[in-house]
Amino acid sequence: MAVTIRLRRDGAKNSPYYRIVVADKHSPRDGKFLELIGTYDPKKKGDNSTIKLERAAHWMKLGALPSDTVKSILKKAKAKSAKAEKEAAAEKESAKAEKVEAVTA
């Protein structure tokens, strides 16, 4: 069974909203899917998508191919995740430095 990670359209007319799903390549766009792994709202500015990166990586490891749009969403989500981790590490280091400074003073 060929598996793909793609968008499934929800929402009203002229108000699209997509769910990122893992589905059989031959099933219809809005048909059956194996797993829901995220959402995408193209009308929203800024942070307009959510995705479970670990589940996407799991499915890609099993051979699922992401669509072009999902590839773009994954790339942005990975960059955002890396930036958040970097900021958290920097914040942790500054808190540690403040604690050491308070003890030595």
PyMOL commands that set and color helices and strands:
alter all, ss='L'
color gray80, all
select helices_A, chain A and resi 53-61+68-104
alter helices_A, ss='H'
color red, helices_A
select strands_A, chain A and resi 3-12+15-24+35-40+49-51+65-66
alter strands_A, ss='S'
color yellow, strands_A
deselect
rebuild
show_as cartoon
